[in-house]
């Protein structure tokens, strides 16, 4: 029986994601399992809507089981994000499917081999230390002979392949060529497959109805209700609180925070005193060496006290977010021989674990960033969407 795994954020779910579900079915998927980022996503941002609403949309549009890729791995760099996601999928799936700009599995496998070479890593360190832009260097080096120009989703695909090999997992790898808008497009175009960034931009501008043709009706209705109920997040609502946090911190207290080493914590703390808003702080922080995503991660990890040790470990547990009959059947089978705890009710999570404490700190921020703020314990009272 073929169980296909998809690593996702669905931030928000749109027509391009539904196409991915269809491709999985055509490849023989009898069940589709989604490991989906929780309330924070890989670019170091808060999810536009909470994990339960996005999981319900996924189930209504083609998934059978949705489990959480928990924080901090959901917001980590591609290596840690992929390693944790693939590890969770391995307990449920025979295959993994992902979208990529190149659409060529063999090219991605070759790039993964190059990235594993020690000479590759040494050259990358040398070039970044000389002041070149890190992201540009990495993509250039991955392309090898230059016949293929890789982009954002290719990079994640390469990291999935590296993680599968490193963990010696027997998972079949498939990719689908991304169609429609570019990953980073900020405007909605003529293609019915938009970028999630463009959808979020339209919503933040107050034009929710403009997104209707770009997502399936089931998802649109879920997000529409959430939007008009004030459930959408906006981190800039916390601008003063974030500035206050870093102005009051001593950089020495942040030395063990993941993603904040190498003078990053010191730079954030120092520039917070010179900035009058979060937007101004982000502009001042920007450098050639560090991507905006890395800086956002560093800030979020500082506020949530994410230690390097936690990020370098594997998730102790995952939370069930949504399931139908097929998904519940698979969940039952997986529980009999699974190396990770599957939490059905958030209140039943291992409360003494560092993962739990870190997750609670994130939710405390997330609930304040919603347009209609809520108490920090809101997500302890939630339950999975069951169909």
C-alpha positions in Angstrom: 0.0 0.0 0.0 1.4 3.4 -1.1 1.3 6.1 1.5 2.6 9.4 0.1 4.0 12.1 2.4 4.0 15.8 1.7 5.9 18.3 3.7 3.9 21.5 3.7 2.9 24.8 5.3 -0.3 25.6 3.4 0.2 29.2 4.4 -2.4 29.4 2.9 -3.5 26.3 0.9 -4.2 27.2 -2.8 -4.8 25.6 -6.2 -1.1 24.6 -6.6 -1.3 22.5 -3.4 -4.4 20.7 -4.7 -2.6 19.9 -7.9 0.1 18.2 -5.7 -2.6 16.0 -4.1 -3.8 15.1 -7.6 -0.3 14.2 -8.7 0.1 11.9 -5.6 -3.1 10.1 -6.5 -2.0 9.6 -10.1 1.3 8.1 -8.8 -0.7 5.6 -6.9 -1.1 7.2 -3.4 -3.8 5.3 -1.4 -3.3 7.7 1.5 -1.8 11.2 1.6 -0.1 12.2 4.9 0.9 15.9 5.4 3.5 16.9 7.9 2.5 20.6 8.2 4.2 23.5 9.9 2.5 24.5 13.1 1.9 28.1 14.1 5.3 29.3 12.8 6.7 28.7 9.3 10.1 28.1 7.7 10.8 31.7 6.8 10.8 32.6 10.5 7.3 34.1 10.3 4.1 33.3 12.1 1.6 31.4 10.0 -1.2 33.5 8.6 -3.8 31.3 10.3 -3.5 28.7 13.0 -2.5 25.1 12.3 -6.0 23.7 12.9 -7.7 25.8 10.3 -4.9 25.1 7.7 -5.1 21.4 8.5 -8.9 21.3 8.1 -8.5 23.0 4.7 -5.9 20.3 3.7 -8.2 17.5 4.8 -11.2 18.9 2.9 -9.1 19.3 -0.2 -7.4 15.9 -0.5 -5.2 15.0 2.4 -6.1 12.0 4.6 -3.9 12.7 7.7 -2.3 15.9 8.9 0.3 16.0 11.7 2.3 18.9 12.9 5.9 19.7 12.1 6.4 21.4 15.5 8.2 24.5 16.5 11.2 25.2 16.4 11.8 22.8 13.5 9.0 24.4 11.5 10.9 27.7 11.5 14.4 26.3 11.1 16.8 26.6 8.2 16.2 24.1 5.4 18.6 21.5 6.9 16.9 21.2 10.3 13.4 21.7 8.8 13.8 18.9 6.3 15.5 16.5 8.7 12.7 16.7 11.3 9.9 16.6 8.6 11.4 13.6 6.9 11.9 11.8 10.2 8.2 12.3 11.1 7.0 11.2 7.6 9.1 8.0 7.8 6.8 6.6 10.4 3.8 6.8 8.0 5.0 6.8 4.4 6.5 4.8 1.6 6.9 7.8 -0.7 7.6 11.5 -0.5 6.3 14.0 -3.1 7.3 17.7 -3.3 7.1 20.5 -5.8 10.2 21.9 -7.3 11.1 24.6 -9.8 13.4 22.2 -11.8 11.1 19.2 -11.6 14.0 16.8 -12.1 14.6 14.3 -9.3 18.0 13.1 -10.7 19.3 16.7 -10.9 18.2 17.2 -7.3 19.9 14.0 -6.2 23.2 15.1 -7.9 23.0 18.5 -6.1 22.4 16.7 -2.8 25.6 14.7 -3.3 27.5 17.9 -4.1 26.2 19.5 -0.9 27.4 16.5 1.2 31.0 16.9 0.0 33.4 18.4 2.5 35.1 20.5 -0.2 31.7 22.0 -1.0 31.2 23.0 2.6 34.7 24.5 2.9 34.3 26.6 -0.2 30.9 27.8 1.0 32.3 28.9 4.3 35.3 30.6 2.6 33.1 32.6 0.2 30.6 33.7 2.8 33.4 34.9 5.1 34.7 37.0 2.3 31.4 38.9 2.3 29.5 37.4 -0.6 25.7 36.9 -0.2 25.2 33.5 1.3 22.0 32.5 -0.5 23.4 33.5 -3.9 26.6 31.5 -3.3 24.7 28.4 -2.2 22.4 28.2 -5.2 25.3 28.9 -7.5 27.4 26.1 -6.0 24.5 23.6 -6.0 24.0 24.1 -9.7 27.4 22.6 -10.4 28.1 22.9 -14.2 25.4 25.6 -14.3 23.0 23.7 -16.6 20.2 24.0 -14.0 19.4 27.1 -12.0 17.9 26.1 -8.7 15.4 28.1 -6.7 13.7 28.0 -3.3 11.6 24.8 -3.6 14.6 23.0 -5.2 16.6 23.8 -2.1 14.1 22.2 0.1 13.9 19.1 -2.2 17.6 18.8 -2.0 17.5 18.9 1.8 14.7 16.2 1.9 16.9 13.9 -0.3 19.9 14.6 2.0 17.9 13.8 5.1 16.5 10.6 3.6 20.0 9.4 2.9 21.5 10.5 6.2 18.8 8.7 8.1 19.1 5.6 5.8 15.3 5.7 5.1 13.7 3.6 2.4 11.4 6.2 1.0 10.7 6.7 -2.7 11.3 10.2 -3.9 9.1 12.1 -6.4 8.9 15.7 -7.5 6.4 17.7 -9.5 7.5 20.7 -11.5 6.1 23.9 -10.0 3.7 25.8 -12.3 2.2 29.2 -12.1 3.5 32.1 -10.1 7.0 32.3 -8.7 7.5 31.4 -5.1 8.3 35.0 -4.1 5.8 36.8 -6.2 3.9 39.4 -4.2 1.1 40.1 -6.7 -1.6 37.9 -8.0 -1.4 37.3 -11.7 -3.3 35.4 -14.4 -2.3 31.9 -13.3 -4.7 30.0 -11.1 -1.7 28.7 -9.2 -0.5 31.7 -7.2 2.3 32.2 -4.7 1.2 32.0 -1.0 3.1 35.2 -0.5 0.8 37.1 -3.0 -2.3 35.7 -1.2 -1.1 36.9 2.2 -0.2 40.3 0.7 -3.8 40.7 -0.7 -5.3 39.7 2.7 -3.1 42.1 4.6 -4.2 44.9 2.2 -7.9 44.2 3.2 -8.9 42.6 -0.2 -9.8 39.1 0.9 -12.3 38.6 -1.9 -9.5 38.9 -4.6 -8.1 35.5 -3.5 -11.3 33.5 -4.3 -10.3 32.2 -7.7 -6.9 31.1 -6.5 -8.0 28.4 -4.0 -10.5 25.6 -3.8 -14.0 26.6 -2.5 -13.6 24.5 0.7 -10.4 26.2 1.7 -11.6 29.7 0.7 -14.7 29.3 3.0 -12.6 28.2 6.0 -10.1 31.1 5.6 -12.9 33.6 4.8 -14.6 32.8 8.2 -11.3 33.0 10.0 -10.3 36.3 8.3 -13.5 38.1 9.2 -13.4 36.7 12.7 -10.0 38.4 13.3 -8.0 35.2 13.2 -5.3 36.4 10.8 -2.0 37.2 12.3 0.1 40.3 11.9 3.5 40.3 13.7 3.7 44.1 13.3 1.0 44.3 15.9 3.7 43.4 18.4 6.2 45.9 17.1 6.7 47.7 20.4 6.7 44.5 22.4 9.4 43.0 20.2 11.5 46.2 20.4 11.1 46.3 24.2 12.2 42.7 24.5 15.5 43.2 22.6 16.2 46.6 24.2 16.0 45.0 27.6 18.1 41.9 26.7 21.8 41.6 27.3 23.4 39.8 24.3 25.2 37.5 26.6 21.9 36.0 27.7 21.2 34.9 24.1 24.5 33.1 23.5 23.0 29.7 23.4 20.0 30.6 21.2 19.8 28.8 17.9 20.5 30.9 14.8 21.6 33.8 16.9 25.4 33.1 17.1 28.2 34.9 15.3 27.2 38.3 16.6 23.6 38.2 15.4 22.1 38.5 18.9 24.4 41.4 19.7 23.5 43.1 16.4 19.7 42.7 17.0 20.0 44.1 20.6 22.1 47.0 19.6 20.0 48.0 16.6 16.7 47.7 18.6 17.8 50.8 20.5 18.2 52.7 17.2 14.9 51.6 15.7 11.5 53.1 16.3 9.5 50.2 14.8 9.9 46.5 13.9 9.9 47.4 10.2 12.8 49.8 10.7 14.7 47.2 12.8 14.4 44.7 10.0 15.7 47.2 7.5 18.7 48.0 9.7 19.5 44.4 10.3 19.7 43.5 6.6 23.1 42.4 5.4 24.7 40.5 2.5 25.8 37.7 4.7 22.5 36.9 6.4 19.1 36.4 4.6 16.0 38.1 6.0 14.7 34.7 6.8 17.7 33.9 9.0 17.3 37.2 10.9 13.6 36.6 11.4 14.4 33.1 12.7 17.0 34.5 15.1 14.6 37.0 16.5 11.8 34.5 16.9 14.1 31.9 18.5 15.4 34.5 20.9 11.9 35.4 22.0 11.0 31.7 22.5 14.3 30.7 24.1 15.1 28.0 21.5 18.4 26.4 22.4 20.9 25.0 19.9 20.6 21.6 21.6 16.8 21.5 21.0 17.1 22.4 17.4 19.8 19.8 16.8 17.6 17.1 18.3 14.6 15.4 16.8 11.0 16.2 17.8 9.9 14.3 20.9 6.3 14.3 19.8 3.9 15.5 17.1 0.3 16.6 17.3 -2.6 15.2 15.3 -4.2 18.1 13.5 -6.7 16.5 11.1 -7.7 13.0 9.9 -10.4 11.2 7.9 -11.2 7.4 8.1 -8.2 6.5 6.0 -5.9 8.7 8.1 -7.2 7.3 11.4 -6.5 3.8 10.1 -3.0 4.7 9.3 -2.5 6.5 12.6 -3.6 3.4 14.4 -1.1 1.2 12.5 1.7 3.7 13.0 1.1 3.9 16.8 1.9 0.3 17.2 5.5 0.8 15.9 6.4 4.4 16.0 9.5 6.1 17.5 7.7 9.3 18.2 4.8 10.1 20.5 1.6 11.2 18.6 -0.5 13.6 20.7 -4.2 13.7 20.0 -5.0 16.4 22.5 -2.5 19.2 23.0 -3.2 19.1 26.8 -1.8 15.6 26.8 1.7 16.6 25.4 4.8 15.9 27.5 4.7 19.0 29.7 8.2 18.6 31.1 9.9 18.5 27.7 11.8 21.5 26.3 9.8 21.1 23.1 6.6 21.7 25.0 7.9 24.8 26.8 9.2 26.3 23.6 5.9 25.6 21.9 4.0 27.3 24.7 6.2 30.4 24.3 5.5 30.5 20.6 1.7 30.2 21.1 1.9 33.1 23.6 3.3 35.3 20.8 1.0 33.9 18.2 -2.2 34.6 20.1 -1.2 38.2 20.6 -0.3 38.6 17.0 -3.8 37.7 15.8 -6.0 40.6 14.8 -8.4 39.5 17.5 -6.0 38.7 20.3 -6.6 35.7 22.6 -5.3 34.1 25.8 -2.0 32.3 25.5 -3.5 28.9 26.5 -6.0 28.9 23.6 -4.2 26.1 21.8 -4.2 23.7 24.8 -8.0 23.6 24.3 -8.0 22.8 20.6 -8.6 19.4 19.1 -8.0 17.8 15.7 -10.4 18.1 12.9 -11.9 14.7 12.4 -14.0 13.8 9.3 
